[in-house]
Amino acid sequence: MSLRIERLTCRIGRTEILPGVTGLHARPGELTALIGPNGAGKSTLLKAIAGIERAEGEATLDTHSLIALSLEARAERLYYLPQELGSQAVLSVFEAVLLARRTRVHEPSSAALVQVRDMLRTLELEPLAERELAKLSGGQRQRVAIAQAVIREPRLLLLDEPTSALDLHHQLQVLDWLERLAAERDMIVVIAIHDLSLAARFARHFWVLKEGRTVACGEPTEVLTQACLRDVYAIEARVEWPANEPPRITPLAATRRLGG
Ligand SMILES: Nc1ncnc2c1ncn2[C@@H]1O[C@H](COP(=O)(O)OP(=O)(O)OP(=O)(O)O)[C@@H](O)[C@H]1O
């Protein structure tokens, strides 16, 4: 059982944003990294899977065709965390995480409060529990948004650049936690991400997009090659897979210079 994408197309207005995303799959229990340059269509693909942008083609989660499902029915199975986070709601961190939680009939409310407290403790957000969302820093807001996503316990978690505002400590902490959580809950997690070294360290599987099309889908060592990075990102890069250290993808130079 997994997530499969075949012949997915998406147009917004008259523009074909995703002319052909095909041959992608993601397995439960591990992180899948969605990579590609600016404008490649990563956010649009995640929105199309979530049902926020209308798409045609196949997106199959386990045995269900997501494209045929209503937004509400998709929301039962997946959670999409957007790149841009709203922070206008006059809610505290605790209230925001509590409201994000899936309501369970016949469950005592004390269980919900305990679950929220545990989630805040796990993400080291307890000291911020009573602070308003609008008064958080960018990185704090992003960690609360991750708590809101995970507490829903979705089968499929789609995260659009979830670590973009985090400092190095929290990037490592959050991705390590998400990797373990995916395995523990047998959850499918797809993460759009720009930091290739971080992605190579935590994701077991990669989707590569360019100009709204699939370039590759596979294991990190198959996908993250010098040739692929030259083709997709127009960079020269050093790619190293040391035995006892995390992988290192070092960008060396852009193949085109601004200003000629
Ligand atoms: N609502 C829209 N209307 C028209 N074009 C759009 C719209 N949303 C996105 N696009 C275009 O679709 C293309 C893909 O955008 P998308 O945001 O999916 O890329 P991305 O890979 O997530 O990029 P980034 O790495 O910069 O976040 C871009 O060329 C963008 O300008």
PDBQT file of the ligand as one rigid body, heavy atoms in Angstrom, charges set to zero:
ROOT
HETATM    1  N1  LIG A 301      -2.013  30.558  -8.802  1.00  0.00    +0.000 N 
HETATM    2  C1  LIG A 301      -1.118  30.531  -9.799  1.00  0.00    +0.000 A 
HETATM    3  N2  LIG A 301      -1.385  31.102 -10.991  1.00  0.00    +0.000 NA
HETATM    4  C2  LIG A 301      -0.509  31.055 -12.010  1.00  0.00    +0.000 A 
HETATM    5  N3  LIG A 301       0.688  30.445 -11.932  1.00  0.00    +0.000 NA
HETATM    6  C3  LIG A 301       1.013  29.857 -10.773  1.00  0.00    +0.000 A 
HETATM    7  C4  LIG A 301       0.138  29.856  -9.649  1.00  0.00    +0.000 A 
HETATM    8  N4  LIG A 301       0.730  29.186  -8.635  1.00  0.00    +0.000 NA
HETATM    9  C5  LIG A 301       1.931  28.805  -9.110  1.00  0.00    +0.000 A 
HETATM   10  N5  LIG A 301       2.101  29.206 -10.382  1.00  0.00    +0.000 N 
HETATM   11  C6  LIG A 301       3.289  28.946 -11.226  1.00  0.00    +0.000 C 
HETATM   12  O1  LIG A 301       3.470  27.556 -11.282  1.00  0.00    +0.000 OA
HETATM   13  C7  LIG A 301       4.852  27.234 -11.298  1.00  0.00    +0.000 C 
HETATM   14  C8  LIG A 301       5.140  26.243 -10.190  1.00  0.00    +0.000 C 
HETATM   15  O2  LIG A 301       4.978  26.897  -8.937  1.00  0.00    +0.000 OA
HETATM   16  P1  LIG A 301       5.195  26.120  -7.563  1.00  0.00    +0.000 P 
HETATM   17  O3  LIG A 301       4.896  27.082  -6.467  1.00  0.00    +0.000 OA
HETATM   18  O4  LIG A 301       4.437  24.853  -7.600  1.00  0.00    +0.000 OA
HETATM   19  O5  LIG A 301       6.759  25.803  -7.645  1.00  0.00    +0.000 OA
HETATM   20  P2  LIG A 301       7.746  25.249  -6.517  1.00  0.00    +0.000 P 
HETATM   21  O6  LIG A 301       8.511  24.122  -7.136  1.00  0.00    +0.000 OA
HETATM   22  O7  LIG A 301       6.998  24.949  -5.271  1.00  0.00    +0.000 OA
HETATM   23  O8  LIG A 301       8.707  26.503  -6.320  1.00  0.00    +0.000 OA
HETATM   24  P3  LIG A 301       9.540  27.081  -5.070  1.00  0.00    +0.000 P 
HETATM   25  O9  LIG A 301      10.720  26.181  -4.885  1.00  0.00    +0.000 OA
HETATM   26  O10 LIG A 301       9.964  28.431  -5.543  1.00  0.00    +0.000 OA
HETATM   27  O11 LIG A 301       8.627  27.121  -3.869  1.00  0.00    +0.000 OA
HETATM   28  C9  LIG A 301       5.617  28.555 -11.167  1.00  0.00    +0.000 C 
HETATM   29  O12 LIG A 301       6.055  28.953 -12.443  1.00  0.00    +0.000 OA
HETATM   30  C10 LIG A 301       4.566  29.506 -10.628  1.00  0.00    +0.000 C 
HETATM   31  O13 LIG A 301       4.809  30.816 -11.073  1.00  0.00    +0.000 OA
ENDROOT
TORSDOF 0
